[in-house]
Amino acid sequence: MSLLLAALLGYLLGSVPYGLLLTRAAGLGDIRAIGSGNIGATNVLRTGNKKLAAATLALDVLKGVAALLIARAAWGEDAALVAGFAAMAGHAFPVWLGFKGGKGVATGAGVLLAAQWWLGLAALLTWIAVFAATRISSAAALATCAIAPVIAILFGDVKLALFALGLAALITWRHKANIQRLMAGTEPKSSFGSRKA
């Protein structure tokens, strides 16, 4: 029962579409009608509002952190991992939006950070390094997905490695269209973090 409750908690927390809520509150309309149609920070950035994009990023990270930490405190470590994965699923497939949500990168970062701070930090540093080199958010996300399970294995934590592999599989699957564009050389670069207005 505790695992079921953890999954429900994680899914509900993860399913809150902060990108959509913030852009609507700011009078920018429905974020799903622009760019990729995604509800995450990268698409929010396409509105030209970097502050809203940063807020979306922070809140999407925090809901992953919250899901895992609450479940850990209530039901233990296994429930925490279940809640973390469910938060990712909630973000990617929110019932409130017809199961059409985000790609889970920020929420996944929060989940990894809460699962083990060193793995979350390693994932963050990987994302930053690849993004700085390419200015392509999806490339940074996919590289992070590839490296996180390997890092967990190197630290001798098989359960965490399998957990990271599950998160990576979900994020990679959500990036199918991005992978096709990367292979074709047509994936757009991001202005996030640049000095452009």
C-alpha positions in Angstrom: 0.0 0.0 0.0 2.8 2.4 0.8 4.3 2.0 -2.7 0.9 2.7 -4.2 0.5 5.8 -2.1 4.0 6.9 -3.0 3.3 6.5 -6.7 0.1 8.5 -6.4 1.8 11.3 -4.4 4.6 11.5 -6.9 2.3 11.5 -9.9 0.1 14.3 -8.5 3.1 16.5 -7.6 4.8 15.8 -10.9 1.7 16.5 -12.9 1.4 20.2 -11.9 2.1 22.1 -15.2 4.0 25.1 -13.9 5.1 26.3 -17.3 1.5 26.5 -18.4 0.3 28.0 -15.2 3.0 30.7 -15.1 2.7 31.7 -18.7 -1.1 32.0 -18.4 -0.8 34.0 -15.2 1.6 36.4 -17.0 -0.9 36.9 -19.8 1.2 35.0 -22.4 -1.6 32.6 -23.3 -1.3 28.9 -23.7 2.4 27.8 -23.9 1.3 24.7 -25.8 0.4 26.9 -28.8 4.0 28.0 -29.5 7.3 26.4 -30.3 7.4 22.7 -29.5 4.1 22.8 -27.7 5.9 21.6 -24.6 5.1 22.8 -21.1 8.8 22.9 -19.9 11.3 25.7 -19.3 12.9 25.4 -22.8 9.6 26.2 -24.5 8.6 28.9 -21.9 11.9 30.5 -23.0 10.5 30.8 -26.5 8.0 33.4 -25.2 11.1 35.7 -24.6 10.6 35.8 -20.9 13.7 34.4 -19.2 12.4 35.0 -15.7 9.4 32.9 -16.4 11.6 30.2 -17.9 13.9 30.2 -14.9 10.9 30.0 -12.5 9.5 27.1 -14.5 12.8 25.3 -14.3 13.1 25.9 -10.6 9.5 24.7 -9.8 9.9 21.6 -12.1 13.1 20.7 -10.2 11.4 21.3 -6.8 8.4 19.1 -7.5 10.8 16.2 -8.2 12.7 16.9 -5.0 9.4 17.2 -3.0 7.9 14.0 -4.3 11.0 11.9 -3.3 11.7 13.5 0.0 8.1 13.4 1.2 7.8 9.7 0.3 11.1 8.9 1.9 10.0 10.5 5.1 6.7 8.8 5.1 7.4 5.3 3.8 11.2 4.7 3.3 13.7 4.5 0.5 11.9 2.2 -1.9 8.8 4.3 -1.8 11.0 7.4 -2.4 12.3 6.0 -5.6 8.8 5.0 -6.7 7.5 8.5 -6.0 10.4 10.0 -7.9 9.7 8.0 -11.0 6.0 8.7 -10.7 6.8 12.4 -10.5 8.6 12.1 -13.8 5.6 10.2 -15.3 3.2 12.8 -13.9 5.2 15.6 -15.6 5.4 13.7 -18.9 1.8 12.5 -18.9 -0.3 14.8 -16.7 -4.0 13.7 -16.5 -5.1 17.4 -16.5 -3.6 18.0 -19.9 -4.8 14.9 -21.7 -1.5 13.1 -20.8 0.5 15.5 -23.0 3.2 17.1 -20.8 6.8 17.9 -20.7 10.0 15.9 -21.3 11.0 15.5 -17.7 14.5 16.9 -17.7 14.2 19.4 -14.9 11.9 17.1 -12.8 14.4 14.3 -13.4 17.2 16.5 -12.1 15.3 17.2 -9.0 14.6 13.5 -8.5 18.2 12.5 -8.9 19.3 15.3 -6.6 17.0 14.1 -3.9 17.8 10.5 -4.4 21.6 11.1 -4.0 23.0 14.6 -4.0 26.3 13.5 -5.6 24.4 11.9 -8.5 22.2 15.0 -9.0 25.3 17.2 -8.9 27.1 15.0 -11.4 24.1 15.1 -13.7 23.8 18.9 -13.4 27.5 19.4 -14.2 27.2 17.1 -17.2 24.2 19.1 -18.5 26.0 22.4 -18.0 29.2 21.2 -19.7 27.4 19.8 -22.8 25.0 22.8 -23.0 27.9 25.2 -22.8 29.6 23.4 -25.6 26.6 23.0 -27.9 23.9 25.5 -26.8 21.4 22.6 -27.5 19.2 21.7 -24.5 18.2 18.3 -25.8 21.8 17.3 -26.5 22.7 18.2 -22.9 19.7 16.3 -21.6 20.5 13.1 -23.6 24.2 13.2 -22.6 23.1 13.5 -18.9 20.8 10.5 -19.4 23.7 8.5 -20.7 26.1 9.4 -18.0 23.9 9.2 -14.8 23.5 5.4 -14.6 27.2 5.0 -15.3 28.2 7.3 -12.5 25.8 5.4 -10.1 27.5 2.1 -11.1 31.0 3.6 -10.6 29.9 4.5 -7.0 28.7 0.9 -6.5 25.0 1.7 -6.2 23.2 -0.8 -8.5 19.7 0.1 -7.3 20.4 3.7 -8.0 21.9 2.9 -11.3 18.8 1.0 -12.4 16.6 3.9 -11.1 18.7 6.4 -13.1 18.5 4.1 -16.2 14.7 4.1 -15.9 14.6 7.9 -15.7 16.9 8.1 -18.7 14.8 5.7 -20.7 11.7 7.9 -20.1 13.5 11.1 -20.9 15.1 9.7 -24.0 11.7 8.4 -25.3 10.2 11.8 -24.7 13.0 13.2 -26.9 12.4 11.1 -29.9 11.7 14.1 -32.2 14.7 15.9 -30.8 16.9 12.9 -31.6 15.7 12.9 -35.2 16.5 16.6 -35.5 19.9 16.2 -33.9 20.8 13.4 -36.3 19.6 15.7 -39.2 21.5 18.7 -37.8 18.4 20.8 -37.6 17.9 20.9 -33.8 17.7 24.6 -32.8 20.1 26.2 -30.3 18.8 27.8 -27.1 19.2 31.4 -26.0 18.9 30.5 -22.4 21.9 31.9 -20.5 23.0 34.0 -23.4 23.3 37.8 -23.3 20.6 38.3 -25.9 17.4 39.9 -24.7 
